[in-house]
Amino acid sequence: MFKPEQGRRYDMPVVFGPSQLGGRATYASRRAITYSFRTDPAALEPLIPYHFSLAEPATVMIHSSMLIGVDWLANRSYHTARVSAQVEARHEGEILRGPYHLVDWESEPRAVIAGREYLGIAKIVGEIPEHERRGDTAAFECYEYGTRLLRVDVSNLQPVTEEELDRRNGGGDTITFGWKYIPGPGGTVDADYPIKMVSRGRTDAMWTGDGSAVFDQPAWQQCPASARIMPTLASLPVLESLPATVAVAAGGILDRAASARLD
């Protein structure tokens, strides 16, 4: 009878042997668009798991990445679109700060499954077209079954200075948070704990501009996975728009081995 070896990672279906995913994932290149805004803490706090605390000021980030040449997908590519909130968490006596993914749509089902099982990231499958880029504007959209869920527009893009780019690249590892919550049969819970994810990479070029976002509110018949999500996101008040960014990078690493269950 098959029995997993202790200390080795397995992914479903487990009986065919250890996971083929190594200690890190690499990307040949990345393109990203990010728009952030300040919101009312009272509106955002109900979306933050009890493992974390909402960071001040209350900030929402809407981000999309085009991940190109992904090693563990045999150099295939996929796109992501996510909505996050800045939170704080305690780990080994240190206060960590970073984005908690409220929802993360991804165009590659295997990435969705792996991220949910291993990291507890709130991933669901979505359709994210290639980013739009014309002159000093950029945009991205996310869909489910052909129905749009959200759109971010950025205008008046201007390149950042070399000094600013160096400053942004000098922050070290990027930490993001997930909540590994797995329900069990009969109303039980098999897993319920916070986790951190570590990535790193240098941005080669960046532009900043003015951003805006639209959250659509489709019916359940159109978007059965996302319909319950969108009205809540649309209700978050935009108290202050922050500078949006467009970034490109050659390379990038997701350090799976550095992922950790938090205290």
C-alpha positions in Angstrom: 0.0 0.0 0.0 1.2 3.5 -0.8 2.3 5.7 2.1 4.0 9.1 1.6 7.5 9.6 3.0 7.8 12.1 5.8 9.5 15.4 4.9 8.7 15.2 1.2 6.1 17.2 -0.7 3.3 15.5 -2.5 0.6 17.0 -4.7 -2.7 15.4 -5.6 -2.9 12.7 -7.0 -0.4 11.7 -4.3 0.0 8.0 -5.2 2.0 8.8 -8.3 5.0 10.0 -6.3 6.5 13.2 -4.9 5.7 16.6 -6.3 7.6 17.7 -9.4 7.6 21.3 -8.2 11.0 22.3 -6.8 12.0 24.7 -4.1 11.5 27.7 -6.4 9.7 28.8 -9.5 11.4 31.0 -12.1 10.0 33.3 -14.8 11.8 34.4 -17.9 10.1 37.8 -17.8 7.2 39.6 -16.0 5.0 42.6 -16.9 2.8 44.1 -14.2 0.2 46.9 -13.7 -0.8 48.0 -10.2 -3.4 50.5 -9.0 -3.9 51.2 -5.3 -6.3 53.3 -3.2 -7.0 54.2 0.4 -10.3 53.1 1.7 -12.4 53.2 4.9 -11.0 50.8 7.5 -14.5 49.9 8.6 -15.3 48.7 5.1 -12.1 46.6 4.7 -11.7 45.0 8.1 -14.5 42.5 7.7 -12.5 41.0 4.8 -9.3 40.5 6.8 -8.9 37.0 8.4 -8.5 37.0 12.2 -4.9 35.8 11.8 -3.9 39.3 10.6 -4.4 42.9 11.5 -5.3 45.6 9.0 -2.3 47.9 8.3 -2.6 51.6 8.5 -3.6 53.4 6.4 -6.2 51.0 5.0 -5.0 50.3 1.4 -6.4 48.1 -1.4 -4.2 47.0 -4.3 -5.4 45.8 -7.7 -2.6 44.1 -9.5 -2.1 42.1 -12.7 1.0 40.2 -13.8 1.9 38.5 -17.1 4.2 35.7 -16.1 6.1 34.7 -19.2 8.3 31.6 -19.6 7.4 29.8 -16.3 9.9 26.9 -15.7 7.5 24.5 -14.0 5.0 24.9 -16.9 7.7 23.9 -19.4 8.2 27.6 -20.2 4.5 28.3 -20.9 3.0 31.6 -19.6 0.0 32.6 -17.6 -1.7 35.8 -16.4 -3.0 36.9 -12.9 -5.3 39.5 -11.6 -5.7 40.0 -7.9 -7.1 42.3 -5.2 -5.1 42.6 -2.0 -5.2 44.5 1.3 -2.1 45.7 3.3 -2.0 43.7 6.5 0.4 43.0 9.4 1.3 39.6 10.9 3.5 38.4 13.7 6.1 35.8 13.1 9.0 34.7 15.3 8.8 37.9 17.3 8.8 40.1 14.3 6.0 42.2 12.7 5.7 41.5 9.0 3.8 43.8 6.6 2.6 43.0 3.2 -0.4 42.3 1.0 -3.0 39.7 1.8 -4.7 38.3 -1.3 -8.5 38.8 -0.9 -8.9 37.1 -4.3 -6.5 36.0 -7.0 -7.8 35.1 -10.5 -5.3 33.2 -12.6 -5.6 31.9 -16.2 -3.7 28.7 -15.6 -5.7 26.0 -13.6 -2.6 24.2 -12.5 -1.3 27.4 -10.9 -4.6 27.9 -9.1 -4.6 24.3 -7.7 -0.9 24.5 -6.6 -1.3 27.9 -5.0 -4.4 26.9 -3.0 -3.1 23.5 -1.8 0.4 24.6 -0.8 0.2 28.3 0.0 -3.4 28.9 0.9 -3.7 31.7 -1.6 -7.4 32.6 -2.5 -7.0 31.6 -6.2 -9.8 30.9 -8.6 -9.7 30.5 -12.4 -10.2 33.6 -14.5 -9.5 34.9 -18.0 -7.0 37.7 -18.1 -6.1 39.0 -21.6 -2.7 40.5 -22.4 -2.2 43.9 -21.0 -3.2 46.9 -23.1 -0.4 49.4 -23.7 -0.7 52.5 -26.0 1.4 55.6 -25.7 1.2 56.9 -22.1 -1.7 54.6 -21.2 -2.1 51.0 -20.0 -4.9 48.8 -18.8 -5.9 45.2 -17.9 -9.2 43.3 -17.5 -10.3 40.1 -15.9 -13.2 37.8 -17.0 -15.1 34.7 -16.0 -16.8 32.7 -18.8 -16.4 35.7 -21.1 -18.1 38.2 -18.7 -15.9 41.0 -17.4 -15.2 41.2 -13.7 -13.0 44.3 -13.4 -10.9 46.7 -15.4 -8.0 48.9 -14.4 -6.9 51.9 -16.5 -3.7 53.9 -16.1 -3.0 57.2 -17.9 -0.3 59.9 -18.0 2.4 57.4 -17.6 5.9 58.8 -17.0 9.1 56.8 -16.5 10.6 56.9 -13.0 14.2 58.0 -12.6 17.1 55.6 -12.2 17.4 56.7 -8.6 13.7 55.9 -7.9 14.1 52.6 -9.7 17.1 51.7 -7.5 15.2 52.7 -4.4 12.2 50.5 -5.3 14.6 47.6 -6.1 16.4 48.0 -2.7 13.7 46.5 -0.5 14.8 42.9 -0.5 12.4 40.0 -0.6 8.8 40.6 -1.3 6.4 39.0 1.2 2.8 38.3 0.6 0.3 36.5 2.8 -2.3 33.8 2.4 -4.8 32.0 4.6 -4.7 28.2 4.3 -8.3 27.3 5.1 -9.5 23.9 4.0 -12.9 22.7 5.0 -13.5 19.0 6.0 -16.5 16.7 5.8 -19.4 17.3 8.1 -18.6 20.9 8.9 -15.1 20.2 10.2 -12.0 22.3 9.2 -8.8 20.4 8.1 -6.5 23.5 8.0 -6.8 27.0 9.3 -3.6 29.0 9.6 -1.8 32.0 8.0 1.2 31.6 5.7 3.8 33.8 4.0 5.0 33.6 0.5 8.4 34.9 -0.6 9.4 36.2 -4.0 12.2 38.2 -5.4 13.4 39.9 -8.6 14.6 43.2 -10.0 12.4 45.5 -11.9 14.1 46.7 -15.1 11.8 49.6 -16.0 8.9 51.3 -14.3 6.4 54.1 -15.2 3.9 55.8 -12.8 0.6 57.4 -13.7 -3.0 58.1 -12.7 -5.1 55.0 -12.1 -8.7 54.0 -11.8 -10.7 50.8 -11.4 -14.1 49.5 -12.2 -15.6 46.4 -10.4 -18.4 44.9 -12.4 -21.3 43.1 -10.7 -22.4 40.2 -12.9 -25.2 37.8 -12.1 -24.5 34.3 -10.7 -25.7 32.8 -14.0 -22.9 34.7 -15.8 -20.1 34.2 -13.2 -20.9 31.4 -10.7 -17.5 31.6 -9.0 -17.1 35.4 -8.8 -20.6 36.8 -8.5 -20.6 36.7 -4.7 -17.2 38.5 -4.6 -17.8 41.5 -6.9 -20.5 43.5 -5.0 -18.3 43.6 -1.9 -15.3 44.8 -3.8 -17.4 47.4 -5.6 -18.6 48.7 -2.3 -15.2 49.7 -1.0 -15.0 53.5 -1.0 -12.1 55.1 -2.8 -11.0 57.8 -0.4 -7.7 58.6 -2.2 -6.2 57.2 -5.4 -2.4 56.4 -5.2 0.0 56.6 -8.1 -0.4 53.6 -10.4 2.6 51.7 -11.8 3.5 49.8 -14.9 6.6 47.6 -14.6 8.6 45.2 -16.7 11.3 42.8 -15.5 13.6 40.1 -16.9 13.4 37.1 -14.6 11.9 36.6 -11.2 11.7 33.9 -8.6 9.0 32.5 -6.3 10.9 30.9 -3.4 8.7 28.0 -2.4 11.3 26.8 0.1 11.1 30.1 2.0 7.3 29.8 2.4 6.4 29.4 6.1 3.4 28.8 8.4 3.1 31.9 10.6 2.9 31.9 14.4 
